[in-house]
């Protein structure tokens, strides 16, 4: 089970392991992908390209981005997910990376829990 915290602004944060380092990641349930990493990580990881995707932003702007396959660990479990690189200092953990987990955000307790349910 991975545990995290809520920032004073209500962002859910937990740690992932990427390239041997523990790093804070923002849980983003509105992001359907796996990870979004800062551009500065691209030269370190040199991930294999995966595909090109087209997004339409809220203002109608069309954005075309390349995605890559990146391996990271969450709660000791290694997985490879589709990843975007962006002009941001934050790491975002998206829905695709959490599909096998149960996410509990407890605002009164200021806690975040991400656990893999027992398989019957």
N, CA, C and O atoms as CSV, one atom per row, in Angstrom:
chain,resi,resn,atom,element,x,y,z
A,1,UNK,N,N,0.843,-1.170,0.000
A,1,UNK,CA,C,0.000,0.000,0.000
A,1,UNK,C,C,0.891,1.236,0.000
A,1,UNK,O,O,1.841,1.337,0.776
A,2,UNK,N,N,0.566,2.170,-0.882
A,2,UNK,CA,C,1.275,3.447,-0.928
A,2,UNK,C,C,0.448,4.486,-0.184
A,2,UNK,O,O,-0.775,4.538,-0.313
A,3,UNK,N,N,1.130,5.306,0.589
A,3,UNK,CA,C,0.431,6.371,1.300
A,3,UNK,C,C,1.026,7.711,0.901
A,3,UNK,O,O,2.205,7.816,0.562
A,4,UNK,N,N,0.194,8.715,0.948
A,4,UNK,CA,C,0.626,10.054,0.593
A,4,UNK,C,C,-0.057,11.080,1.458
A,4,UNK,O,O,-0.604,10.761,2.513
A,5,UNK,N,N,-0.021,12.323,1.001
A,5,UNK,CA,C,-0.604,13.431,1.749
A,5,UNK,C,C,-1.379,14.338,0.804
A,5,UNK,O,O,-1.276,14.245,-0.419
A,6,UNK,N,N,-2.152,15.213,1.419
A,6,UNK,CA,C,-2.819,16.274,0.671
A,6,UNK,C,C,-2.088,17.578,0.947
A,6,UNK,O,O,-1.729,17.871,2.088
A,7,UNK,N,N,-1.871,18.352,-0.099
A,7,UNK,CA,C,-1.272,19.667,0.094
A,7,UNK,C,C,-2.332,20.586,0.695
A,7,UNK,O,O,-3.512,20.239,0.683
A,8,UNK,N,N,-1.943,21.753,1.220
A,8,UNK,CA,C,-2.951,22.689,1.734
A,8,UNK,C,C,-3.999,23.070,0.678
A,8,UNK,O,O,-5.129,23.421,1.016
A,9,UNK,N,N,-3.618,22.996,-0.588
A,9,UNK,CA,C,-4.566,23.297,-1.668
A,9,UNK,C,C,-5.421,22.118,-2.085
A,9,UNK,O,O,-6.283,22.255,-2.952
A,10,UNK,N,N,-5.191,20.941,-1.470
A,10,UNK,CA,C,-6.016,19.773,-1.761
A,10,UNK,C,C,-5.465,18.833,-2.818
A,10,UNK,O,O,-6.175,17.922,-3.245
A,11,UNK,N,N,-4.217,19.022,-3.259
A,11,UNK,CA,C,-3.632,18.097,-4.236
A,11,UNK,C,C,-3.160,16.835,-3.522
A,11,UNK,O,O,-2.509,16.909,-2.479
A,12,UNK,N,N,-3.491,15.681,-4.088
A,12,UNK,CA,C,-3.066,14.394,-3.538
A,12,UNK,C,C,-1.685,14.061,-4.089
A,12,UNK,O,O,-1.479,14.026,-5.302
A,13,UNK,N,N,-0.737,13.816,-3.177
A,13,UNK,CA,C,0.653,13.553,-3.550
A,13,UNK,C,C,1.091,12.216,-2.966
A,13,UNK,O,O,0.819,11.923,-1.802
A,14,UNK,N,N,1.779,11.394,-3.785
A,14,UNK,CA,C,2.449,10.217,-3.270
A,14,UNK,C,C,3.730,10.004,-4.047
A,14,UNK,O,O,3.940,10.618,-5.093
A,15,UNK,N,N,4.592,9.130,-3.535
A,15,UNK,CA,C,5.893,8.928,-4.165
A,15,UNK,C,C,5.860,7.768,-5.142
A,15,UNK,O,O,5.221,6.740,-4.914
A,16,UNK,N,N,6.591,7.979,-6.262
A,16,UNK,CA,C,6.854,6.914,-7.212
A,16,UNK,C,C,8.371,6.754,-7.277
A,16,UNK,O,O,9.116,7.650,-6.880
A,17,UNK,N,N,8.813,5.621,-7.774
A,17,UNK,CA,C,10.243,5.416,-7.987
A,17,UNK,C,C,10.510,5.443,-9.479
A,17,UNK,O,O,9.932,4.671,-10.244
A,18,UNK,N,N,11.385,6.333,-9.875
A,18,UNK,CA,C,11.721,6.505,-11.286
A,18,UNK,C,C,13.233,6.594,-11.400
A,18,UNK,O,O,13.864,7.459,-10.793
A,19,UNK,N,N,13.799,5.701,-12.174
A,19,UNK,CA,C,15.238,5.704,-12.407
A,19,UNK,C,C,16.029,5.686,-11.091
A,19,UNK,O,O,17.039,6.376,-10.955
A,20,UNK,N,N,15.551,4.883,-10.122
A,20,UNK,CA,C,16.239,4.728,-8.854
A,20,UNK,C,C,16.018,5.842,-7.848
A,20,UNK,O,O,16.636,5.836,-6.783
A,21,UNK,N,N,15.152,6.796,-8.157
A,21,UNK,CA,C,14.889,7.918,-7.240
A,21,UNK,C,C,13.433,7.918,-6.809
A,21,UNK,O,O,12.545,7.628,-7.611
A,22,UNK,N,N,13.183,8.242,-5.545
A,22,UNK,CA,C,11.816,8.437,-5.062
A,22,UNK,C,C,11.426,9.883,-5.330
A,22,UNK,O,O,12.137,10.812,-4.947
A,23,UNK,N,N,10.286,10.059,-5.993
A,23,UNK,CA,C,9.859,11.395,-6.418
A,23,UNK,C,C,8.389,11.614,-6.099
A,23,UNK,O,O,7.589,10.684,-6.202
A,24,UNK,N,N,8.020,12.843,-5.709
A,24,UNK,CA,C,6.605,13.123,-5.461
A,24,UNK,C,C,5.846,13.226,-6.781
A,24,UNK,O,O,6.310,13.842,-7.739
A,25,UNK,N,N,4.676,12.611,-6.805
A,25,UNK,CA,C,3.810,12.667,-7.981
A,25,UNK,C,C,2.429,13.136,-7.552
A,25,UNK,O,O,1.922,12.730,-6.507
A,26,UNK,N,N,1.827,13.990,-8.364
A,26,UNK,CA,C,0.480,14.490,-8.122
A,26,UNK,C,C,-0.500,13.506,-8.760
A,26,UNK,O,O,-0.389,13.197,-9.946
A,27,UNK,N,N,-1.446,13.020,-7.982
A,27,UNK,CA,C,-2.486,12.147,-8.531
A,27,UNK,C,C,-3.465,13.017,-9.301
A,27,UNK,O,O,-4.039,13.963,-8.761
A,28,UNK,N,N,-3.645,12.679,-10.577
A,28,UNK,CA,C,-4.523,13.462,-11.445
A,28,UNK,C,C,-5.555,12.528,-12.078
A,28,UNK,O,O,-5.288,11.908,-13.107
A,29,UNK,N,N,-6.738,12.430,-11.457
A,29,UNK,CA,C,-7.778,11.526,-11.960
A,29,UNK,C,C,-8.426,12.035,-13.243
A,29,UNK,O,O,-9.208,11.316,-13.864
A,30,UNK,N,N,-8.114,13.258,-13.646
A,30,UNK,CA,C,-8.602,13.780,-14.920
A,30,UNK,C,C,-7.659,13.487,-16.071
A,30,UNK,O,O,-7.981,13.778,-17.224
A,31,UNK,N,N,-6.500,12.915,-15.778
A,31,UNK,CA,C,-5.498,12.572,-16.781
A,31,UNK,C,C,-5.617,11.088,-17.063
A,31,UNK,O,O,-5.324,10.268,-16.194
A,32,UNK,N,N,-6.042,10.731,-18.265
A,32,UNK,CA,C,-6.288,9.332,-18.606
A,32,UNK,C,C,-5.018,8.547,-18.893
A,32,UNK,O,O,-5.049,7.316,-18.906
A,33,UNK,N,N,-3.903,9.228,-19.123
A,33,UNK,CA,C,-2.645,8.548,-19.421
A,33,UNK,C,C,-2.012,7.956,-18.180
A,33,UNK,O,O,-2.629,7.902,-17.116
A,34,UNK,N,N,-0.766,7.509,-18.327
A,34,UNK,CA,C,-0.051,6.906,-17.218
A,34,UNK,C,C,0.742,7.915,-16.408
A,34,UNK,O,O,0.485,8.108,-15.220
A,35,UNK,N,N,1.718,8.563,-17.061
A,35,UNK,CA,C,2.559,9.556,-16.407
A,35,UNK,C,C,2.710,10.780,-17.290
A,35,UNK,O,O,2.660,10.701,-18.518
A,36,UNK,N,N,2.893,11.899,-16.639
A,36,UNK,CA,C,3.372,13.099,-17.312
A,36,UNK,C,C,4.624,13.520,-16.563
A,36,UNK,O,O,4.586,13.740,-15.352
A,37,UNK,N,N,5.725,13.632,-17.278
A,37,UNK,CA,C,7.008,13.977,-16.684
A,37,UNK,C,C,7.520,15.297,-17.235
A,37,UNK,O,O,7.180,15.671,-18.358
A,38,UNK,N,N,8.332,16.010,-16.461
A,38,UNK,CA,C,8.974,17.216,-16.986
A,38,UNK,C,C,9.905,16.858,-18.152
A,38,UNK,O,O,10.497,15.779,-18.174
A,39,UNK,N,N,10.027,17.771,-19.114
A,39,UNK,CA,C,10.927,17.554,-20.254
A,39,UNK,C,C,12.345,17.211,-19.813
A,39,UNK,O,O,13.053,16.492,-20.518
A,40,UNK,N,N,12.768,17.719,-18.652
A,40,UNK,CA,C,14.133,17.476,-18.179
A,40,UNK,C,C,14.426,15.991,-17.947
A,40,UNK,O,O,15.592,15.598,-17.888
A,41,UNK,N,N,13.389,15.164,-17.817
A,41,UNK,CA,C,13.592,13.732,-17.603
A,41,UNK,C,C,13.851,12.973,-18.905
A,41,UNK,O,O,14.382,11.863,-18.877
A,42,UNK,N,N,13.484,13.556,-20.036
A,42,UNK,CA,C,13.625,12.838,-21.305
A,42,UNK,C,C,15.069,12.404,-21.584
A,42,UNK,O,O,15.287,11.237,-21.907
A,43,UNK,N,N,16.068,13.299,-21.472
A,43,UNK,CA,C,17.443,12.856,-21.749
A,43,UNK,C,C,17.946,11.769,-20.796
A,43,UNK,O,O,18.751,10.924,-21.188
A,44,UNK,N,N,17.475,11.790,-19.551
A,44,UNK,CA,C,17.903,10.771,-18.583
A,44,UNK,C,C,17.335,9.400,-18.914
A,44,UNK,O,O,18.024,8.387,-18.798
A,45,UNK,N,N,16.077,9.380,-19.325
A,45,UNK,CA,C,15.384,8.111,-19.552
A,45,UNK,C,C,15.549,7.573,-20.967
A,45,UNK,O,O,15.636,6.361,-21.164
A,46,UNK,N,N,15.592,8.460,-21.949
A,46,UNK,CA,C,15.644,8.083,-23.363
A,46,UNK,C,C,14.663,6.949,-23.665
A,46,UNK,O,O,15.057,5.883,-24.138
A,47,UNK,N,N,13.380,7.193,-23.386
A,47,UNK,CA,C,12.387,6.118,-23.543
A,47,UNK,C,C,12.066,5.849,-25.012
A,47,UNK,O,O,12.217,6.729,-25.859
A,48,UNK,N,N,11.623,4.627,-25.304
A,48,UNK,CA,C,11.234,4.328,-26.679
A,48,UNK,C,C,9.927,5.041,-27.033
A,48,UNK,O,O,9.021,5.130,-26.203
A,49,UNK,N,N,9.831,5.548,-28.267
A,49,UNK,CA,C,8.574,6.184,-28.679
A,49,UNK,C,C,7.462,5.133,-28.740
A,49,UNK,O,O,7.696,3.957,-29.018
A,50,UNK,N,N,6.261,5.602,-28.470
A,50,UNK,CA,C,5.117,4.694,-28.486
A,50,UNK,C,C,4.158,5.046,-29.613
A,50,UNK,O,O,3.919,4.240,-30.513
A,51,UNK,N,N,3.607,6.263,-29.557
A,51,UNK,CA,C,2.679,6.689,-30.606
A,51,UNK,C,C,2.526,8.204,-30.575
A,51,UNK,O,O,3.067,8.881,-29.701
A,52,UNK,N,N,1.790,8.714,-31.531
A,52,UNK,CA,C,1.478,10.141,-31.594
A,52,UNK,C,C,-0.016,10.288,-31.321
A,52,UNK,O,O,-0.833,9.577,-31.906
A,53,UNK,N,N,-0.367,11.213,-30.429
A,53,UNK,CA,C,-1.771,11.419,-30.081
A,53,UNK,C,C,-2.173,12.865,-30.352
A,53,UNK,O,O,-1.353,13.781,-30.279
A,54,UNK,N,N,-3.448,13.045,-30.666
A,54,UNK,CA,C,-4.001,14.370,-30.934
A,54,UNK,C,C,-5.046,14.676,-29.875
A,54,UNK,O,O,-5.947,13.875,-29.629
A,55,UNK,N,N,-4.920,15.845,-29.247
A,55,UNK,CA,C,-5.854,16.291,-28.222
A,55,UNK,C,C,-6.513,17.575,-28.674
A,55,UNK,O,O,-5.904,18.383,-29.376
A,56,UNK,N,N,-7.758,17.762,-28.273
A,56,UNK,CA,C,-8.406,19.052,-28.440
A,56,UNK,C,C,-8.566,19.658,-27.051
A,56,UNK,O,O,-9.241,19.095,-26.189
A,57,UNK,N,N,-7.945,20.796,-26.849
A,57,UNK,CA,C,-8.000,21.473,-25.557
A,57,UNK,C,C,-9.329,22.200,-25.397
A,57,UNK,O,O,-10.082,22.359,-26.357
A,58,UNK,N,N,-9.606,22.635,-24.180
A,58,UNK,CA,C,-10.870,23.292,-23.866
A,58,UNK,C,C,-11.181,24.492,-24.743
A,58,UNK,O,O,-12.347,24.733,-25.059
A,59,UNK,N,N,-10.179,25.242,-25.139
A,59,UNK,CA,C,-10.379,26.421,-25.991
A,59,UNK,C,C,-10.483,26.090,-27.459
A,59,UNK,O,O,-10.569,26.995,-28.290
A,60,UNK,N,N,-10.476,24.798,-27.805
A,60,UNK,CA,C,-10.587,24.384,-29.195
A,60,UNK,C,C,-9.238,24.162,-29.873
A,60,UNK,O,O,-9.194,23.675,-31.002
A,61,UNK,N,N,-8.159,24.503,-29.220
A,61,UNK,CA,C,-6.823,24.330,-29.783
A,61,UNK,C,C,-6.513,22.839,-29.931
A,61,UNK,O,O,-6.809,22.043,-29.040
A,62,UNK,N,N,-5.916,22.472,-31.064
A,62,UNK,CA,C,-5.524,21.096,-31.321
A,62,UNK,C,C,-4.037,20.945,-30.978
A,62,UNK,O,O,-3.207,21.754,-31.391
A,63,UNK,N,N,-3.724,19.901,-30.223
A,63,UNK,CA,C,-2.354,19.648,-29.787
A,63,UNK,C,C,-1.971,18.231,-30.191
A,63,UNK,O,O,-2.693,17.277,-29.903
A,64,UNK,N,N,-0.815,18.099,-30.869
A,64,UNK,CA,C,-0.304,16.791,-31.261
A,64,UNK,C,C,0.950,16.530,-30.438
A,64,UNK,O,O,1.870,17.349,-30.426
A,65,UNK,N,N,0.990,15.387,-29.747
A,65,UNK,CA,C,2.130,15.055,-28.905
A,65,UNK,C,C,2.568,13.625,-29.142
A,65,UNK,O,O,1.758,12.749,-29.447
A,66,UNK,N,N,3.867,13.405,-28.997
A,66,UNK,CA,C,4.403,12.052,-29.025
A,66,UNK,C,C,4.341,11.493,-27.610
A,66,UNK,O,O,4.550,12.223,-26.641
A,67,UNK,N,N,4.056,10.213,-27.491
A,67,UNK,CA,C,4.077,9.549,-26.195
A,67,UNK,C,C,5.176,8.493,-26.215
A,67,UNK,O,O,5.623,8.051,-27.274
A,68,UNK,N,N,5.596,8.105,-25.023
A,68,UNK,CA,C,6.717,7.188,-24.861
A,68,UNK,C,C,6.358,6.147,-23.815
A,68,UNK,O,O,5.446,6.351,-23.015
A,69,UNK,N,N,7.069,5.042,-23.821
A,69,UNK,CA,C,6.868,4.019,-22.811
A,69,UNK,C,C,7.937,4.184,-21.731
A,69,UNK,O,O,9.134,4.131,-22.012
A,70,UNK,N,N,7.484,4.383,-20.491
A,70,UNK,CA,C,8.380,4.606,-19.359
A,70,UNK,C,C,8.043,3.598,-18.261
A,70,UNK,O,O,6.874,3.356,-17.960
A,71,UNK,N,N,9.080,3.019,-17.674
A,71,UNK,CA,C,8.917,2.063,-16.585
A,71,UNK,C,C,9.216,2.767,-15.263
A,71,UNK,O,O,10.213,3.478,-15.134
A,72,UNK,N,N,8.342,2.559,-14.293
A,72,UNK,CA,C,8.505,3.152,-12.968
A,72,UNK,C,C,7.901,2.188,-11.952
A,72,UNK,O,O,7.246,1.214,-12.322
A,73,UNK,N,N,8.126,2.467,-10.674
A,73,UNK,CA,C,7.561,1.624,-9.624
A,73,UNK,C,C,6.610,2.439,-8.766
A,73,UNK,O,O,6.874,3.593,-8.426
A,74,UNK,N,N,5.502,1.809,-8.430
A,74,UNK,CA,C,4.492,2.386,-7.561
A,74,UNK,C,C,4.186,1.335,-6.507
A,74,UNK,O,O,3.740,0.233,-6.825
A,75,UNK,N,N,4.426,1.681,-5.264
A,75,UNK,CA,C,4.190,0.749,-4.159
A,75,UNK,C,C,4.962,-0.561,-4.349
A,75,UNK,O,O,4.471,-1.635,-4.003
A,76,UNK,N,N,6.166,-0.459,-4.900
A,76,UNK,CA,C,7.005,-1.634,-5.090
A,76,UNK,C,C,6.673,-2.465,-6.314
A,76,UNK,O,O,7.349,-3.457,-6.585
A,77,UNK,N,N,5.644,-2.081,-7.062
A,77,UNK,CA,C,5.250,-2.814,-8.260
A,77,UNK,C,C,5.704,-2.035,-9.487
A,77,UNK,O,O,5.352,-0.868,-9.661
A,78,UNK,N,N,6.483,-2.690,-10.329
A,78,UNK,CA,C,6.996,-2.049,-11.535
A,78,UNK,C,C,5.979,-2.181,-12.657
A,78,UNK,O,O,5.355,-3.227,-12.836
A,79,UNK,N,N,5.827,-1.099,-13.405
A,79,UNK,CA,C,4.935,-1.108,-14.555
A,79,UNK,C,C,5.463,-0.171,-15.630
A,79,UNK,O,O,6.208,0.768,-15.347
A,80,UNK,N,N,5.070,-0.436,-16.849
A,80,UNK,CA,C,5.436,0.407,-17.984
A,80,UNK,C,C,4.159,1.050,-18.496
A,80,UNK,O,O,3.182,0.361,-18.791
A,81,UNK,N,N,4.168,2.382,-18.600
A,81,UNK,CA,C,2.968,3.110,-18.995
A,81,UNK,C,C,3.281,4.124,-20.086
A,81,UNK,O,O,4.426,4.531,-20.280
A,82,UNK,N,N,2.235,4.514,-20.782
A,82,UNK,CA,C,2.335,5.573,-21.778
A,82,UNK,C,C,2.591,6.892,-21.053
A,82,UNK,O,O,1.908,7.223,-20.084
A,83,UNK,N,N,3.578,7.635,-21.534
A,83,UNK,CA,C,4.047,8.824,-20.830
A,83,UNK,C,C,4.173,10.016,-21.772
A,83,UNK,O,O,4.615,9.894,-22.914
A,84,UNK,N,N,3.772,11.170,-21.253
A,84,UNK,CA,C,3.953,12.446,-21.958
A,84,UNK,C,C,5.064,13.221,-21.263
A,84,UNK,O,O,5.272,13.064,-20.060
A,85,UNK,N,N,5.768,14.044,-22.003
A,85,UNK,CA,C,6.739,14.976,-21.436
A,85,UNK,C,C,6.182,16.375,-21.651
A,85,UNK,O,O,5.722,16.700,-22.746
A,86,UNK,N,N,6.219,17.211,-20.606
A,86,UNK,CA,C,5.570,18.525,-20.665
A,86,UNK,C,C,6.449,19.612,-20.054
A,86,UNK,O,O,7.412,19.338,-19.338
A,87,UNK,N,N,6.083,20.850,-20.360
A,87,UNK,CA,C,6.748,22.025,-19.775
A,87,UNK,C,C,6.164,22.269,-18.393
A,87,UNK,O,O,5.389,23.204,-18.193
A,88,UNK,N,N,6.535,21.437,-17.453
A,88,UNK,CA,C,6.045,21.523,-16.089
A,88,UNK,C,C,7.090,20.907,-15.180
A,88,UNK,O,O,7.843,20.031,-15.605
A,89,UNK,N,N,7.143,21.350,-13.944
A,89,UNK,CA,C,8.061,20.747,-12.983
A,89,UNK,C,C,7.407,19.597,-12.222
A,89,UNK,O,O,8.081,18.864,-11.498
A,90,UNK,N,N,6.084,19.439,-12.388
A,90,UNK,CA,C,5.352,18.408,-11.651
A,90,UNK,C,C,5.341,17.087,-12.402
A,90,UNK,O,O,5.355,17.046,-13.633
A,91,UNK,N,N,5.315,16.021,-11.638
A,91,UNK,CA,C,5.064,14.686,-12.182
A,91,UNK,C,C,3.599,14.392,-11.913
A,91,UNK,O,O,3.133,14.518,-10.780
A,92,UNK,N,N,2.876,14.003,-12.947
A,92,UNK,CA,C,1.469,13.644,-12.790
A,92,UNK,C,C,1.319,12.141,-12.932
A,92,UNK,O,O,1.883,11.529,-13.839
A,93,UNK,N,N,0.556,11.559,-12.032
A,93,UNK,CA,C,0.230,10.138,-12.065
A,93,UNK,C,C,-1.217,10.029,-12.517
A,93,UNK,O,O,-2.133,10.466,-11.821
A,94,UNK,N,N,-1.412,9.439,-13.697
A,94,UNK,CA,C,-2.744,9.376,-14.288
A,94,UNK,C,C,-3.477,8.076,-14.020
A,94,UNK,O,O,-2.948,7.148,-13.408
A,95,UNK,N,N,-4.697,8.040,-14.495
A,95,UNK,CA,C,-5.608,6.918,-14.274
A,95,UNK,C,C,-5.039,5.603,-14.796
A,95,UNK,O,O,-5.190,4.566,-14.150
A,96,UNK,N,N,-4.386,5.633,-15.957
A,96,UNK,CA,C,-3.882,4.387,-16.533
A,96,UNK,C,C,-2.854,3.709,-15.628
A,96,UNK,O,O,-2.741,2.483,-15.638
A,97,UNK,N,N,-2.113,4.478,-14.855
A,97,UNK,CA,C,-1.116,3.908,-13.944
A,97,UNK,C,C,-1.746,3.354,-12.669
A,97,UNK,O,O,-1.093,2.629,-11.917
A,98,UNK,N,N,-3.015,3.692,-12.422
A,98,UNK,CA,C,-3.658,3.282,-11.165
A,98,UNK,C,C,-4.801,2.307,-11.366
A,98,UNK,O,O,-5.557,2.057,-10.427
A,99,UNK,N,N,-4.954,1.749,-12.550
A,99,UNK,CA,C,-6.098,0.883,-12.860
A,99,UNK,C,C,-6.216,-0.338,-11.957
A,99,UNK,O,O,-7.324,-0.832,-11.747
A,100,UNK,N,N,-5.121,-0.833,-11.423
A,100,UNK,CA,C,-5.167,-2.025,-10.575
A,100,UNK,C,C,-5.216,-1.679,-9.097
A,100,UNK,O,O,-5.015,-2.550,-8.250
A,101,UNK,N,N,-5.479,-0.422,-8.779
A,101,UNK,CA,C,-5.443,0.050,-7.400
A,101,UNK,C,C,-6.790,0.611,-6.947
A,101,UNK,O,O,-7.657,0.946,-7.754
A,102,UNK,N,N,-6.925,0.698,-5.642
A,102,UNK,CA,C,-8.047,1.386,-5.022
A,102,UNK,C,C,-7.467,2.668,-4.432
A,102,UNK,O,O,-6.521,2.625,-3.645
A,103,UNK,N,N,-8.036,3.801,-4.814
A,103,UNK,CA,C,-7.572,5.108,-4.352
A,103,UNK,C,C,-8.552,5.643,-3.321
A,103,UNK,O,O,-9.756,5.712,-3.569
A,104,UNK,N,N,-8.021,6.025,-2.150
A,104,UNK,CA,C,-8.834,6.639,-1.104
A,104,UNK,C,C,-8.183,7.969,-0.735
A,104,UNK,O,O,-7.028,8.022,-0.311
A,105,UNK,N,N,-8.949,9.034,-0.906
A,105,UNK,CA,C,-8.495,10.358,-0.485
A,105,UNK,C,C,-9.385,10.767,0.670
A,105,UNK,O,O,-10.592,10.940,0.507
A,106,UNK,N,N,-8.785,10.919,1.831
A,106,UNK,CA,C,-9.514,11.255,3.054
A,106,UNK,C,C,-9.167,12.703,3.413
A,106,UNK,O,O,-8.147,12.973,4.046
A,107,UNK,N,N,-10.029,13.617,2.999
A,107,UNK,CA,C,-9.757,15.038,3.225
A,107,UNK,C,C,-9.699,15.408,4.706
A,107,UNK,O,O,-8.786,16.134,5.099
A,108,UNK,N,N,-10.639,14.939,5.559
A,108,UNK,CA,C,-10.533,15.299,6.979
A,108,UNK,C,C,-9.237,14.798,7.622
A,108,UNK,O,O,-8.672,15.474,8.483
A,109,UNK,N,N,-8.764,13.619,7.211
A,109,UNK,CA,C,-7.537,13.066,7.790
A,109,UNK,C,C,-6.287,13.538,7.058
A,109,UNK,O,O,-5.167,13.251,7.482
A,110,UNK,N,N,-6.482,14.269,5.946
A,110,UNK,CA,C,-5.356,14.780,5.161
A,110,UNK,C,C,-4.454,13.635,4.686
A,110,UNK,O,O,-3.228,13.731,4.741
A,111,UNK,N,N,-5.091,12.537,4.215
A,111,UNK,CA,C,-4.312,11.372,3.805
A,111,UNK,C,C,-4.738,10.840,2.445
A,111,UNK,O,O,-5.854,11.067,1.977
A,112,UNK,N,N,-3.805,10.125,1.832
A,112,UNK,CA,C,-4.023,9.488,0.534
A,112,UNK,C,C,-3.541,8.048,0.660
A,112,UNK,O,O,-2.444,7.799,1.160
A,113,UNK,N,N,-4.354,7.107,0.210
A,113,UNK,CA,C,-3.985,5.689,0.231
A,113,UNK,C,C,-4.250,5.090,-1.137
A,113,UNK,O,O,-5.319,5.274,-1.719
A,114,UNK,N,N,-3.269,4.378,-1.634
A,114,UNK,CA,C,-3.396,3.691,-2.915
A,114,UNK,C,C,-2.989,2.247,-2.661
A,114,UNK,O,O,-1.840,1.967,-2.318
A,115,UNK,N,N,-3.945,1.325,-2.834
A,115,UNK,CA,C,-3.643,-0.074,-2.528
A,115,UNK,C,C,-4.165,-0.992,-3.618
A,115,UNK,O,O,-5.162,-0.709,-4.283
A,116,UNK,N,N,-3.465,-2.089,-3.776
A,116,UNK,CA,C,-3.897,-3.131,-4.717
A,116,UNK,C,C,-4.851,-4.042,-3.961
A,116,UNK,O,O,-4.461,-4.643,-2.960
A,117,UNK,N,N,-6.084,-4.157,-4.416
A,117,UNK,CA,C,-7.036,-5.032,-3.734
A,117,UNK,C,C,-6.598,-6.494,-3.832
A,117,UNK,O,O,-5.960,-6.897,-4.804
A,118,UNK,N,N,-6.946,-7.276,-2.820
A,118,UNK,CA,C,-6.652,-8.709,-2.830
A,118,UNK,C,C,-7.428,-9.366,-3.950
A,118,UNK,O,O,-8.597,-9.050,-4.173
A,119,UNK,N,N,-6.786,-10.274,-4.650
A,119,UNK,CA,C,-7.440,-11.003,-5.742
A,119,UNK,C,C,-8.096,-12.232,-5.149
A,119,UNK,O,O,-7.430,-13.047,-4.509
A,120,UNK,N,N,-9.433,-12.378,-5.361
A,120,UNK,CA,C,-10.136,-13.533,-4.769
A,120,UNK,C,C,-9.717,-14.846,-5.404
A,120,UNK,O,O,-10.215,-15.904,-5.020
